[in-house]
Amino acid sequence: MKNLATLTAIALCTATMGHADGHTKTDFKVAWSIYVGWMPWGYLEDSGIMDKWAEKYGIDVEIVQINDYVESINQYTAGQFDGVSATNMDTLSIPSGGGVDTTALIVGDYSDGNDAVILKGEGDLESLAGMPVNLVELSVSHYLLARGLDSVGLSEADLDGVINTSDADMIAAFATDDVQAVVTWNPLVSAILEEPGATKVFDSSDIPGEIIDLMVVNTETLAANPDFGKALVGAWYEVMGLMAAGDEDVLTAMAEASGTDLAGYQAQLGSTQMFFAPEDAVAFTSDPALPETMVSVADFLFDKGILGEGAPSADFVGVEYPDGSITGSADNVMFRYDATYMQMAADGAL
């Protein structure tokens, strides 16, 4: 997996290649990758629900699965997609930090245990001192580790380094003698915890609301094509309704697509705070805690040197919220939380 700092530099150079303007158009593409909270995107494509909503608005929306999560964001940043599933942190660091004005159209969930620090053998967070830790460097896993270490008065300097490990290699890495601890996300967490001696010592339920899973879209494209936003949001909440009702056919399809069974997928949903109802997503997005979280994320990214090319401070990128308030630079707003379309869904206006 590519290093996020490199990707941010690439993004800065390629941001002008795609999304050159906000012209009206009829064909759109969004990318997604496998994660419990993003499995609905694959179901939307396979079930025809996306086609139904796109047809309602006279457009075409293609939903494309990309196996490498970071690469999917990189391709969006380069203009190959109009939207992508991404976390709040990775949105801030890659497209927004790279100069692509990006809007969080759908706030789908936050991780409530799906991301975890796992130790081989018995121990706790303090046991990580002097150990190497394997993770996807500069990802939300890195952020989770930093938050965990800070909670017990440690820092990354107290470790024997972090070892950049692709999510695709994480399970195999944990099985080797050299690996003592890993930080990763589901479905990998569930698989690794099945291994004898695996001990979870910290997870995202310890920092609720900080690792947020989004569908982000290009701001100019959305402004010029509001029907694109309406179709995506309408389709999404139709599936959310099916999931909230416990539709086993729908949930089983998502489970199988993610490589598990119904019980396994339901277990992952149990550690995910899904916003099945649009009004709940609107409330979360409008909560004063969100700006505080984004300031914390920006501080982490700046500390790691990945908040945009040559960022002079943690305030380099401006983030705008539904009430119009901004954290970071008001002169460089490149990340926007917009509850307009989710509110339309809540009002039955789609």
N, C-alpha and C positions, 0 to 999 in steps of 0.2 A: 504494500500500500504506500502511496506517495506521502511524503512528509507534508504536513499542512502549511508550513512556512513556504515551501517551494510552490505549493499550489496557489498560495496567496500572491506570490510574485507573478506566477503565470496568469492568474486572474487579472492582475493590474494591467498586464500587457494585452490581454485578449478581451477585456471588457468592452472595447469599442468594436470588436469584430461582429458581435451579435447584438440584437436589440438596438439597432442603429436608430430606430425611431419608434414612435408609438402609433403607427398607422393602423387603421381598422383592417382586420383580416378575419378569415373564417376557419382556418386550420391551426390547431394548437397541439403541442406535445408537452407532457409532463413526465418526469422520471421519478421512480421510487426504488427503494431497496428493502430487503427483508428485515423486518422488525415487528414485534407484536402489534404496536400501534399503527403501523403502516400497511398491514396485510389487507385492510379494506380497499386499498388502491388496486391491488391485483384482482380482487373480487369484482370491483366496479367494472374493470375492463372485460373480465371473462364472462360476467353475468349479463352484460348488455345494458346494465343500469346507466353507465356513463353515456352510452350511445343514445339512450332514450332522452336523457336530459339535454345532451348536446343538440339533438334533433329539435327539441322543444324551442331552443333558442337559435336554430338555423346555423349551427356551427358544427365542426368536427373536432373531437378531442381524443387524441391517442395517448394512452397511458403505457409507459415503457418501463419494464423492470431492468435494473442494472445491478449486477451482482456486487460490485465494489461501491460501497456507500460514498466514500470520499470522491471517487471518480464521478459519481452521478452529480454531485454538487459542482465539481470542476466543469463538467460539460454544460450544466445550466449557466454557470458563470461565463463560459465562453460563447453563450448564445445559441447552443444547440437545443435547448429546451426552454419553454415558457414558464415552467414551474418545476419544483423538486421537493421531495420530502427531506426535511433536514431539522436538526436541533437548533435551538436558539443560539447556542455558542458557535456552531459551525456556520450558521448564516452570517453571524457578525464577523467572523474571521475571514471567510472565503469570498462570497459575493459582495457583501457590504464593505468589507475591508478592502476589496479589490476594485471598488468604484462602481459596482452595479447596484443601482437603487432597487431595493427588494422589499416586498410587502408580505407580512405574515397574513395570508388570507384565511387559513383555518388553524386554530389552536386546538389540536386534536387530543392531547393528553400530556401528562407529565409522568416521568418515571417515578414509581413509588416502590422501588425494590428491584427493578429490572436490571439495574447497573450495580455491580458489586465488586468489592475487593475480596479476593479468595486466597487463603493461605493453605499451603500444603502441611498438614499436621495440626496440632493444637496450638493455640495462641490467640493474640488479640492484635489490635492496631500497633501497639507499642512493640510487638514482636518483629515488625517490619524493619526496625532499626538495624542497619548493617546488612540488609538483604537486597539483592537485585529484584526488581519488579517488572514483569512483562506486561505491556499494554500497547494499544495503538497510540503512539506518542502524539501529543498535542490535540487529542480528541477529548470528548466528554469523559472518557475513562481517566485521562490525565487530570482533568478538573476534579473529578470525584476523589481521586487519590489525594490531591492537594487539600481538598476540604476535610477529608478524613484525617490526614496527618496533622493539620492545623488544630483539629478538635482535641488532640492529645498532646499538643505542644511540640510536635515534630515538624520537620520540613523535608523537602526532597534531598537536601544536603545530608540528612541523616541516613539515607539509604545507600546501598552499594550500587547506585545508578538505576535508571529505568532503561529497559530494553525494548526498542520499537519492534512490535510483533503484529503482523496482519491479523485481522479478525478471522480470516480464513485458516490461519495456522494455530490459533490459540488453543484449541482442544488438544491437538497433537503436542504442542509445546508443554502443556501442563503435565502430560504423561511422561515427559523426560525427567531424568534425575537432576538435571541442572536447574530446572525451574522451581523456584520456591514459593512464588506468589504471582498472581495475575490480577488484572482489573479488566473486566469486559462487560458485555451486555447480553441480554437474552436474544435468541434461545441458547447461546453459548453458556450462560451462567447456569441454567438448569442442567445442561449436560455435564458440566465440570463438577457441579455439586453432587452428582451421582457417583463420582469417583471416591473410592475409599480414602478417608483421611482429609478430604477437602473441607475446609472450615471458612464460612463466610464471616468476615470480621467488620464489615462496613458496607452499607448499600445506600441507594438513592432515597430510601424512605427516611434516612437520617437527615436529608437535606430536601424535604418535600418542596415541589414547585420550582426547583432550580434547573433541572434537565427537562426541557420542554420540547415536545415533538410537534412539528409544524408542517403545513404545506405552504411553501413560500412561492411567490410569483413575481415576475418582473413588473415593477411599479408602472412604468410607461405603458407596457402592454395592457395591463389591467385597466388603466385610466382610459385608454382608447377603445377598450373592448370589455365593457362591463358585463356583457352577456357571458363572457368566458368565466368570470368570477361567479355569476349566478348559476351556471351549469355545474361547475365544480362543487360549489357549496350545496346546491340542491341534491346532487347525486350522493355526496358524502353523507348528508344527514338522513337520506333514505336508508342507507346501509346502517348508519348508527341506530336507527329505529329498529331494524331487524336484529341487530346485535343486542340491544337493550332488552328486547323481547325474548332473548334466548333461543333464537332460530337455530336449531342444531345443524340443519343443512348448510346454512351460511357459515357458521362457526367451524364446522368440519372441513369445509372447502378451504378456509383460511388456514386451519391447522395443517392440513395436508400440504398446502403450498409452502408452508414454513418448515416442513420436515418433521412434524410431530403429529400426535393424535388429538382428538377433541379434549381429553382430560389434560394433556400437556399444554394445549393452547389456553384452556380456561385457567390453568395455574398461572400462566404468564399474564393473562388479563388481571388476575388477582393482585399482581404487583404493579399494575398500571392504573393510574387515575385517569380513566377515559372520560372525556366530556361527551357523553352520548347525546345530551340535550344541548342545543345551541345556546340557550340562555345561560347555561353553566359555563360554557366557553367564553361568552361575553363577560360574565361576572369576573372570571379569572383574569381576562385580558385587561379589565378596567380596575383591577385591584392595585392599590398603592404598593403592594409587595413586589409587583413585576419590575418597576423601575429600579428598585433596590437590588433585585436579582441581576438585572442587566449591568448595573454598575460593578457588581462583584465579578461577573463574567468578563467585562471589559478589562478590569484590573488584572485578572488572570492572564488574559490574552496578551496584554501589553507586557506583563512580566516575562512571558515566554517569547516575546518578540514577534508575534504573529497577528497583531492587530493592524493589518495593512502595511504596505511597503513604506518604510521610513516614518511610521507613526511617531509623532513627537511626545504623545502622552496617551493615557488611557481614555481621554476624552476625544480622541481623533475622529471617531465615527459617531454621528448623531443618531439617536434612536428616538422615534416619535411614538407616542401612545394615543389611544383613542380620544383622550380629552385635549389633545394638542400639545401636551407638555413634552419636553425633550430632555433626555440625558445625553451627555457628550456634547459635541459641537453642533450648534444650531446652524452653522454655515456648511456643514457636511453631513446632512441627514441622508443616510443610505439604508436605513432599516426602519420599517414602519409597521406597527401593530395596528391593523385596521379592523374594527369589529363590525363594519357596515354590513357586510354580506352575511355574517353569522347572525346579526340582529334581524336581517330580512328573513332568514330561516326561522328564527324564533317567532317572528310576527306572522309566519305563514304567507309571506309576500313573494315567494319564489315560484 
